[in-house]
Amino acid sequence: MFILRASTIYSVVVSYTTLQKVLKILYKKKLYLIWKVLENENDNTFESESNSSTTECSIQ
């Protein structure tokens, strides 16, 4: 019975840490996208838009 509880606690901890990592990555990507949008709004030249699109493709 104790072994079952320990494994359950372990799986919950593992899933929680994994969720945290995923959320952190998503948050960073969201900030990056917001930053890119703001950068494009500030700089409306065609060159910067094409550069940002190519960098986004290379990152993905």
PDB file of N, CA, C and O in Angstrom, chain B, residues numbered from 101:
ATOM      1  N   MET B 101       0.828  -1.205   0.000  1.00  0.00           N
ATOM      2  CA  MET B 101       0.000   0.000   0.000  1.00  0.00           C
ATOM      3  C   MET B 101       0.866   1.260   0.000  1.00  0.00           C
ATOM      4  O   MET B 101       0.579   2.226  -0.707  1.00  0.00           O
ATOM      5  N   PHE B 102       1.925   1.233   0.801  1.00  0.00           N
ATOM      6  CA  PHE B 102       2.828   2.398   0.872  1.00  0.00           C
ATOM      7  C   PHE B 102       3.549   2.613  -0.456  1.00  0.00           C
ATOM      8  O   PHE B 102       3.749   3.750  -0.884  1.00  0.00           O
ATOM      9  N   ILE B 103       3.941   1.511  -1.107  1.00  0.00           N
ATOM     10  CA  ILE B 103       4.642   1.598  -2.397  1.00  0.00           C
ATOM     11  C   ILE B 103       3.733   2.257  -3.430  1.00  0.00           C
ATOM     12  O   ILE B 103       4.183   3.094  -4.214  1.00  0.00           O
ATOM     13  N   LEU B 104       2.468   1.883  -3.431  1.00  0.00           N
ATOM     14  CA  LEU B 104       1.498   2.458  -4.358  1.00  0.00           C
ATOM     15  C   LEU B 104       1.373   3.971  -4.131  1.00  0.00           C
ATOM     16  O   LEU B 104       1.355   4.743  -5.090  1.00  0.00           O
ATOM     17  N   ARG B 105       1.289   4.384  -2.888  1.00  0.00           N
ATOM     18  CA  ARG B 105       1.187   5.815  -2.575  1.00  0.00           C
ATOM     19  C   ARG B 105       2.441   6.560  -3.026  1.00  0.00           C
ATOM     20  O   ARG B 105       2.353   7.644  -3.604  1.00  0.00           O
ATOM     21  N   ALA B 106       3.602   5.977  -2.761  1.00  0.00           N
ATOM     22  CA  ALA B 106       4.866   6.617  -3.137  1.00  0.00           C
ATOM     23  C   ALA B 106       4.951   6.803  -4.649  1.00  0.00           C
ATOM     24  O   ALA B 106       5.372   7.859  -5.123  1.00  0.00           O
ATOM     25  N   SER B 107       4.558   5.794  -5.398  1.00  0.00           N
ATOM     26  CA  SER B 107       4.607   5.902  -6.861  1.00  0.00           C
ATOM     27  C   SER B 107       3.606   6.937  -7.368  1.00  0.00           C
ATOM     28  O   SER B 107       3.881   7.654  -8.330  1.00  0.00           O
ATOM     29  N   THR B 108       2.445   7.012  -6.717  1.00  0.00           N
ATOM     30  CA  THR B 108       1.437   8.010  -7.107  1.00  0.00           C
ATOM     31  C   THR B 108       1.960   9.418  -6.855  1.00  0.00           C
ATOM     32  O   THR B 108       1.825  10.295  -7.708  1.00  0.00           O
ATOM     33  N   ILE B 109       2.555   9.636  -5.688  1.00  0.00           N
ATOM     34  CA  ILE B 109       3.134  10.936  -5.350  1.00  0.00           C
ATOM     35  C   ILE B 109       4.231  11.281  -6.344  1.00  0.00           C
ATOM     36  O   ILE B 109       4.322  12.415  -6.814  1.00  0.00           O
ATOM     37  N   TYR B 110       5.069  10.289  -6.662  1.00  0.00           N
ATOM     38  CA  TYR B 110       6.166  10.501  -7.611  1.00  0.00           C
ATOM     39  C   TYR B 110       5.628  10.908  -8.987  1.00  0.00           C
ATOM     40  O   TYR B 110       6.143  11.842  -9.601  1.00  0.00           O
ATOM     41  N   SER B 111       4.600  10.214  -9.470  1.00  0.00           N
ATOM     42  CA  SER B 111       4.039  10.528 -10.793  1.00  0.00           C
ATOM     43  C   SER B 111       3.401  11.917 -10.803  1.00  0.00           C
ATOM     44  O   SER B 111       3.489  12.639 -11.796  1.00  0.00           O
ATOM     45  N   VAL B 112       2.762  12.287  -9.696  1.00  0.00           N
ATOM     46  CA  VAL B 112       2.164  13.623  -9.594  1.00  0.00           C
ATOM     47  C   VAL B 112       3.251  14.692  -9.638  1.00  0.00           C
ATOM     48  O   VAL B 112       3.102  15.703 -10.325  1.00  0.00           O
ATOM     49  N   VAL B 113       4.341  14.473  -8.908  1.00  0.00           N
ATOM     50  CA  VAL B 113       5.454  15.431  -8.901  1.00  0.00           C
ATOM     51  C   VAL B 113       6.068  15.558 -10.290  1.00  0.00           C
ATOM     52  O   VAL B 113       6.340  16.666 -10.752  1.00  0.00           O
ATOM     53  N   VAL B 114       6.286  14.432 -10.952  1.00  0.00           N
ATOM     54  CA  VAL B 114       6.875  14.436 -12.292  1.00  0.00           C
ATOM     55  C   VAL B 114       5.975  15.181 -13.272  1.00  0.00           C
ATOM     56  O   VAL B 114       6.450  16.007 -14.053  1.00  0.00           O
ATOM     57  N   SER B 115       4.674  14.890 -13.232  1.00  0.00           N
ATOM     58  CA  SER B 115       3.748  15.558 -14.151  1.00  0.00           C
ATOM     59  C   SER B 115       3.674  17.051 -13.856  1.00  0.00           C
ATOM     60  O   SER B 115       3.541  17.857 -14.777  1.00  0.00           O
ATOM     61  N   TYR B 116       3.759  17.429 -12.576  1.00  0.00           N
ATOM     62  CA  TYR B 116       3.720  18.844 -12.205  1.00  0.00           C
ATOM     63  C   TYR B 116       4.947  19.593 -12.721  1.00  0.00           C
ATOM     64  O   TYR B 116       4.825  20.691 -13.262  1.00  0.00           O
ATOM     65  N   THR B 117       6.114  19.005 -12.554  1.00  0.00           N
ATOM     66  CA  THR B 117       7.341  19.656 -13.035  1.00  0.00           C
ATOM     67  C   THR B 117       7.345  19.745 -14.563  1.00  0.00           C
ATOM     68  O   THR B 117       7.795  20.741 -15.129  1.00  0.00           O
ATOM     69  N   THR B 118       6.842  18.698 -15.229  1.00  0.00           N
ATOM     70  CA  THR B 118       6.748  18.724 -16.686  1.00  0.00           C
ATOM     71  C   THR B 118       5.816  19.838 -17.135  1.00  0.00           C
ATOM     72  O   THR B 118       6.115  20.563 -18.084  1.00  0.00           O
ATOM     73  N   LEU B 119       4.685  19.973 -16.450  1.00  0.00           N
ATOM     74  CA  LEU B 119       3.721  21.026 -16.762  1.00  0.00           C
ATOM     75  C   LEU B 119       4.350  22.405 -16.587  1.00  0.00           C
ATOM     76  O   LEU B 119       4.145  23.299 -17.408  1.00  0.00           O
ATOM     77  N   GLN B 120       5.113  22.569 -15.517  1.00  0.00           N
ATOM     78  CA  GLN B 120       5.795  23.842 -15.273  1.00  0.00           C
ATOM     79  C   GLN B 120       6.759  24.178 -16.410  1.00  0.00           C
ATOM     80  O   GLN B 120       6.806  25.314 -16.880  1.00  0.00           O
ATOM     81  N   LYS B 121       7.528  23.174 -16.847  1.00  0.00           N
ATOM     82  CA  LYS B 121       8.489  23.386 -17.939  1.00  0.00           C
ATOM     83  C   LYS B 121       7.768  23.798 -19.215  1.00  0.00           C
ATOM     84  O   LYS B 121       8.192  24.725 -19.906  1.00  0.00           O
ATOM     85  N   VAL B 122       6.677  23.104 -19.522  1.00  0.00           N
ATOM     86  CA  VAL B 122       5.897  23.409 -20.732  1.00  0.00           C
ATOM     87  C   VAL B 122       5.334  24.825 -20.653  1.00  0.00           C
ATOM     88  O   VAL B 122       5.397  25.576 -21.627  1.00  0.00           O
ATOM     89  N   LEU B 123       4.783  25.191 -19.493  1.00  0.00           N
ATOM     90  CA  LEU B 123       4.224  26.529 -19.318  1.00  0.00           C
ATOM     91  C   LEU B 123       5.298  27.593 -19.468  1.00  0.00           C
ATOM     92  O   LEU B 123       5.060  28.646 -20.059  1.00  0.00           O
ATOM     93  N   LYS B 124       6.476  27.318 -18.933  1.00  0.00           N
ATOM     94  CA  LYS B 124       7.589  28.272 -19.033  1.00  0.00           C
ATOM     95  C   LYS B 124       7.987  28.486 -20.493  1.00  0.00           C
ATOM     96  O   LYS B 124       8.222  29.617 -20.919  1.00  0.00           O
ATOM     97  N   ILE B 125       8.061  27.394 -21.254  1.00  0.00           N
ATOM     98  CA  ILE B 125       8.407  27.485 -22.678  1.00  0.00           C
ATOM     99  C   ILE B 125       7.345  28.272 -23.431  1.00  0.00           C
ATOM    100  O   ILE B 125       7.663  29.141 -24.242  1.00  0.00           O
ATOM    101  N   LEU B 126       6.066  27.960 -23.156  1.00  0.00           N
ATOM    102  CA  LEU B 126       4.966  28.670 -23.820  1.00  0.00           C
ATOM    103  C   LEU B 126       4.993  30.154 -23.486  1.00  0.00           C
ATOM    104  O   LEU B 126       4.759  30.999 -24.350  1.00  0.00           O
ATOM    105  N   TYR B 127       5.283  30.465 -22.221  1.00  0.00           N
ATOM    106  CA  TYR B 127       5.338  31.862 -21.789  1.00  0.00           C
ATOM    107  C   TYR B 127       6.445  32.611 -22.521  1.00  0.00           C
ATOM    108  O   TYR B 127       6.251  33.743 -22.964  1.00  0.00           O
ATOM    109  N   LYS B 128       7.613  31.970 -22.645  1.00  0.00           N
ATOM    110  CA  LYS B 128       8.731  32.591 -23.357  1.00  0.00           C
ATOM    111  C   LYS B 128       8.384  32.820 -24.827  1.00  0.00           C
ATOM    112  O   LYS B 128       8.709  33.866 -25.388  1.00  0.00           O
ATOM    113  N   LYS B 129       7.721  31.839 -25.451  1.00  0.00           N
ATOM    114  CA  LYS B 129       7.330  31.980 -26.857  1.00  0.00           C
ATOM    115  C   LYS B 129       6.325  33.109 -27.023  1.00  0.00           C
ATOM    116  O   LYS B 129       6.388  33.877 -27.983  1.00  0.00           O
ATOM    117  N   LYS B 130       5.388  33.204 -26.067  1.00  0.00           N
ATOM    118  CA  LYS B 130       4.376  34.263 -26.115  1.00  0.00           C
ATOM    119  C   LYS B 130       5.045  35.631 -26.020  1.00  0.00           C
ATOM    120  O   LYS B 130       4.720  36.542 -26.781  1.00  0.00           O
ATOM    121  N   LEU B 131       5.976  35.769 -25.086  1.00  0.00           N
ATOM    122  CA  LEU B 131       6.708  37.031 -24.949  1.00  0.00           C
ATOM    123  C   LEU B 131       7.482  37.350 -26.217  1.00  0.00           C
ATOM    124  O   LEU B 131       7.528  38.501 -26.654  1.00  0.00           O
ATOM    125  N   TYR B 132       8.090  36.325 -26.807  1.00  0.00           N
ATOM    126  CA  TYR B 132       8.861  36.512 -28.035  1.00  0.00           C
ATOM    127  C   TYR B 132       7.963  37.003 -29.175  1.00  0.00           C
ATOM    128  O   TYR B 132       8.329  37.909 -29.924  1.00  0.00           O
ATOM    129  N   LEU B 133       6.785  36.389 -29.291  1.00  0.00           N
ATOM    130  CA  LEU B 133       5.850  36.792 -30.347  1.00  0.00           C
ATOM    131  C   LEU B 133       5.352  38.211 -30.141  1.00  0.00           C
ATOM    132  O   LEU B 133       5.251  38.979 -31.098  1.00  0.00           O
ATOM    133  N   ILE B 134       5.038  38.568 -28.895  1.00  0.00           N
ATOM    134  CA  ILE B 134       4.598  39.935 -28.579  1.00  0.00           C
ATOM    135  C   ILE B 134       5.705  40.923 -28.944  1.00  0.00           C
ATOM    136  O   ILE B 134       5.447  41.977 -29.525  1.00  0.00           O
ATOM    137  N   TRP B 135       6.947  40.563 -28.590  1.00  0.00           N
ATOM    138  CA  TRP B 135       8.093  41.423 -28.890  1.00  0.00           C
ATOM    139  C   TRP B 135       8.247  41.605 -30.396  1.00  0.00           C
ATOM    140  O   TRP B 135       8.527  42.708 -30.864  1.00  0.00           O
ATOM    141  N   LYS B 136       8.065  40.518 -31.160  1.00  0.00           N
ATOM    142  CA  LYS B 136       8.167  40.587 -32.620  1.00  0.00           C
ATOM    143  C   LYS B 136       7.080  41.503 -33.200  1.00  0.00           C
ATOM    144  O   LYS B 136       7.346  42.311 -34.090  1.00  0.00           O
ATOM    145  N   VAL B 137       5.859  41.365 -32.685  1.00  0.00           N
ATOM    146  CA  VAL B 137       4.744  42.190 -33.162  1.00  0.00           C
ATOM    147  C   VAL B 137       5.028  43.661 -32.895  1.00  0.00           C
ATOM    148  O   VAL B 137       4.825  44.512 -33.761  1.00  0.00           O
ATOM    149  N   LEU B 138       5.498  43.948 -31.693  1.00  0.00           N
ATOM    150  CA  LEU B 138       5.823  45.333 -31.342  1.00  0.00           C
ATOM    151  C   LEU B 138       6.942  45.875 -32.221  1.00  0.00           C
ATOM    152  O   LEU B 138       6.907  47.028 -32.652  1.00  0.00           O
ATOM    153  N   GLU B 139       7.929  45.036 -32.479  1.00  0.00           N
ATOM    154  CA  GLU B 139       9.052  45.434 -33.327  1.00  0.00           C
ATOM    155  C   GLU B 139       8.560  45.764 -34.744  1.00  0.00           C
ATOM    156  O   GLU B 139       8.993  46.746 -35.347  1.00  0.00           O
ATOM    157  N   ASN B 140       7.662  44.940 -35.258  1.00  0.00           N
ATOM    158  CA  ASN B 140       7.110  45.176 -36.597  1.00  0.00           C
ATOM    159  C   ASN B 140       6.273  46.446 -36.648  1.00  0.00           C
ATOM    160  O   ASN B 140       6.287  47.161 -37.651  1.00  0.00           O
ATOM    161  N   GLU B 141       5.545  46.731 -35.573  1.00  0.00           N
ATOM    162  CA  GLU B 141       4.730  47.949 -35.529  1.00  0.00           C
ATOM    163  C   GLU B 141       5.618  49.192 -35.493  1.00  0.00           C
ATOM    164  O   GLU B 141       5.313  50.205 -36.123  1.00  0.00           O
ATOM    165  N   ASN B 142       6.706  49.101 -34.756  1.00  0.00           N
ATOM    166  CA  ASN B 142       7.618  50.253 -34.665  1.00  0.00           C
ATOM    167  C   ASN B 142       8.358  50.497 -35.969  1.00  0.00           C
ATOM    168  O   ASN B 142       8.613  51.640 -36.349  1.00  0.00           O
ATOM    169  N   ASP B 143       8.700  49.408 -36.650  1.00  0.00           N
ATOM    170  CA  ASP B 143       9.495  49.511 -37.874  1.00  0.00           C
ATOM    171  C   ASP B 143       8.681  48.967 -39.042  1.00  0.00           C
ATOM    172  O   ASP B 143       8.633  47.754 -39.251  1.00  0.00           O
ATOM    173  N   ASN B 144       8.034  49.861 -39.812  1.00  0.00           N
ATOM    174  CA  ASN B 144       7.103  49.423 -40.853  1.00  0.00           C
ATOM    175  C   ASN B 144       7.736  49.219 -42.221  1.00  0.00           C
ATOM    176  O   ASN B 144       7.029  49.149 -43.227  1.00  0.00           O
ATOM    177  N   THR B 145       9.058  49.124 -42.269  1.00  0.00           N
ATOM    178  CA  THR B 145       9.703  48.909 -43.561  1.00  0.00           C
ATOM    179  C   THR B 145       9.537  47.456 -43.997  1.00  0.00           C
ATOM    180  O   THR B 145       9.449  46.550 -43.168  1.00  0.00           O
ATOM    181  N   PHE B 146       9.498  47.255 -45.293  1.00  0.00           N
ATOM    182  CA  PHE B 146       9.302  45.917 -45.853  1.00  0.00           C
ATOM    183  C   PHE B 146      10.451  44.981 -45.486  1.00  0.00           C
ATOM    184  O   PHE B 146      10.242  43.786 -45.275  1.00  0.00           O
ATOM    185  N   GLU B 147      11.640  45.517 -45.413  1.00  0.00           N
ATOM    186  CA  GLU B 147      12.830  44.714 -45.135  1.00  0.00           C
ATOM    187  C   GLU B 147      12.745  44.045 -43.758  1.00  0.00           C
ATOM    188  O   GLU B 147      13.042  42.858 -43.624  1.00  0.00           O
ATOM    189  N   SER B 148      12.342  44.806 -42.740  1.00  0.00           N
ATOM    190  CA  SER B 148      12.261  44.245 -41.391  1.00  0.00           C
ATOM    191  C   SER B 148      11.203  43.153 -41.309  1.00  0.00           C
ATOM    192  O   SER B 148      11.383  42.164 -40.598  1.00  0.00           O
ATOM    193  N   GLU B 149      10.095  43.328 -42.035  1.00  0.00           N
ATOM    194  CA  GLU B 149       9.047  42.305 -42.033  1.00  0.00           C
ATOM    195  C   GLU B 149       9.544  41.001 -42.647  1.00  0.00           C
ATOM    196  O   GLU B 149       9.283  39.924 -42.110  1.00  0.00           O
ATOM    197  N   SER B 150      10.251  41.089 -43.757  1.00  0.00           N
ATOM    198  CA  SER B 150      10.763  39.881 -44.394  1.00  0.00           C
ATOM    199  C   SER B 150      11.822  39.212 -43.512  1.00  0.00           C
ATOM    200  O   SER B 150      11.879  37.985 -43.429  1.00  0.00           O
ATOM    201  N   ASN B 151      12.658  40.017 -42.857  1.00  0.00           N
ATOM    202  CA  ASN B 151      13.678  39.464 -41.965  1.00  0.00           C
ATOM    203  C   ASN B 151      13.053  38.740 -40.786  1.00  0.00           C
ATOM    204  O   ASN B 151      13.496  37.650 -40.424  1.00  0.00           O
ATOM    205  N   SER B 152      12.025  39.331 -40.181  1.00  0.00           N
ATOM    206  CA  SER B 152      11.391  38.706 -39.022  1.00  0.00           C
ATOM    207  C   SER B 152      10.716  37.394 -39.409  1.00  0.00           C
ATOM    208  O   SER B 152      10.750  36.431 -38.643  1.00  0.00           O
ATOM    209  N   SER B 153      10.103  37.349 -40.596  1.00  0.00           N
ATOM    210  CA  SER B 153       9.447  36.114 -41.022  1.00  0.00           C
ATOM    211  C   SER B 153      10.472  35.003 -41.259  1.00  0.00           C
ATOM    212  O   SER B 153      10.215  33.843 -40.936  1.00  0.00           O
ATOM    213  N   THR B 154      11.632  35.352 -41.822  1.00  0.00           N
ATOM    214  CA  THR B 154      12.647  34.327 -42.057  1.00  0.00           C
ATOM    215  C   THR B 154      13.251  33.844 -40.740  1.00  0.00           C
ATOM    216  O   THR B 154      13.545  32.657 -40.597  1.00  0.00           O
ATOM    217  N   THR B 155      13.441  34.743 -39.780  1.00  0.00           N
ATOM    218  CA  THR B 155      13.983  34.320 -38.487  1.00  0.00           C
ATOM    219  C   THR B 155      12.993  33.427 -37.757  1.00  0.00           C
ATOM    220  O   THR B 155      13.398  32.455 -37.118  1.00  0.00           O
ATOM    221  N   GLU B 156      11.689  33.739 -37.839  1.00  0.00           N
ATOM    222  CA  GLU B 156      10.684  32.893 -37.202  1.00  0.00           C
ATOM    223  C   GLU B 156      10.701  31.489 -37.800  1.00  0.00           C
ATOM    224  O   GLU B 156      10.571  30.503 -37.074  1.00  0.00           O
ATOM    225  N   CYS B 157      10.860  31.395 -39.117  1.00  0.00           N
ATOM    226  CA  CYS B 157      10.904  30.086 -39.773  1.00  0.00           C
ATOM    227  C   CYS B 157      12.142  29.296 -39.336  1.00  0.00           C
ATOM    228  O   CYS B 157      12.059  28.092 -39.096  1.00  0.00           O
ATOM    229  N   SER B 158      13.274  29.967 -39.235  1.00  0.00           N
ATOM    230  CA  SER B 158      14.498  29.264 -38.865  1.00  0.00           C
ATOM    231  C   SER B 158      14.456  28.798 -37.407  1.00  0.00           C
ATOM    232  O   SER B 158      15.007  27.749 -37.074  1.00  0.00           O
ATOM    233  N   ILE B 159      13.807  29.572 -36.544  1.00  0.00           N
ATOM    234  CA  ILE B 159      13.702  29.176 -35.133  1.00  0.00           C
ATOM    235  C   ILE B 159      12.812  27.945 -34.997  1.00  0.00           C
ATOM    236  O   ILE B 159      13.132  27.018 -34.253  1.00  0.00           O
ATOM    237  N   GLN B 160      11.705  27.942 -35.712  1.00  0.00           N
ATOM    238  CA  GLN B 160      10.798  26.789 -35.650  1.00  0.00           C
ATOM    239  C   GLN B 160      11.437  25.611 -36.380  1.00  0.00           C
ATOM    240  O   GLN B 160      10.845  24.534 -36.451  1.00  0.00           O
TER     241      GLN B 160
END
